[in-house]
């Protein structure tokens, strides 16, 4: 839906699971990129920040 140098906003139009309907969740998610190998989001439920980082594959 929108982008800038460090962020992308996506929209999810799927129906929420029946047990999640009480939560009036936003259909938009903002993803903040820290580097080419990491990003973070703030969760819709609870407002927690989740961090993701690419790790090298080893032992294959």
C-alpha positions as CSV (number, residue, x, y, z in Angstrom):
1,X,0.0,0.0,0.0
2,X,2.9,2.4,0.7
3,X,6.7,2.5,0.9
4,X,9.6,4.7,1.8
5,X,13.3,4.0,2.2
6,X,12.9,2.0,5.4
7,X,9.3,0.9,5.6
8,X,6.5,-0.9,3.7
9,X,2.8,-1.0,4.6
10,X,0.8,-4.0,3.4
11,X,-2.9,-4.7,3.5
12,X,-4.4,-8.1,4.4
13,X,-8.0,-8.4,3.2
14,X,-8.5,-12.0,4.5
15,X,-11.2,-12.7,7.0
16,X,-10.0,-13.1,10.6
17,X,-10.2,-16.5,12.2
18,X,-13.5,-16.8,14.1
19,X,-11.8,-16.8,17.5
20,X,-10.0,-13.5,16.6
21,X,-13.1,-11.6,15.4
22,X,-13.5,-9.9,18.8
23,X,-10.2,-8.0,18.3
24,X,-11.1,-5.5,15.6
25,X,-7.6,-5.9,14.0
26,X,-6.3,-3.5,11.4
27,X,-6.0,-4.8,7.9
28,X,-2.7,-2.9,7.6
29,X,0.8,-4.0,8.8
30,X,3.8,-1.7,8.8
31,X,7.2,-3.4,8.3
32,X,10.3,-1.4,9.3
33,X,13.6,-2.5,7.7
34,X,16.8,-1.9,9.7
35,X,19.1,-3.4,7.1
36,X,18.9,-5.8,4.2
37,X,19.0,-8.6,6.7
38,X,16.6,-7.4,9.5
39,X,13.2,-5.9,10.0
40,X,10.6,-5.4,12.8
41,X,6.9,-5.1,13.2
42,X,4.6,-4.1,16.0
43,X,2.0,-6.9,16.6
44,X,-1.7,-6.2,16.3
45,X,-2.5,-7.9,19.5
46,X,-0.6,-6.7,22.6
47,X,1.5,-4.1,20.7
48,X,4.7,-6.2,21.1
49,X,7.6,-5.5,18.8
50,X,8.9,-8.6,16.9
51,X,12.4,-8.5,15.4
52,X,13.5,-10.7,12.5
53,X,17.1,-11.2,11.4
54,X,18.5,-13.4,8.7
55,X,21.1,-15.8,10.0
56,X,23.7,-17.6,7.9
57,X,23.0,-21.3,7.1
58,X,25.6,-23.6,8.7
59,X,26.2,-27.3,8.8
60,X,24.7,-28.2,5.4
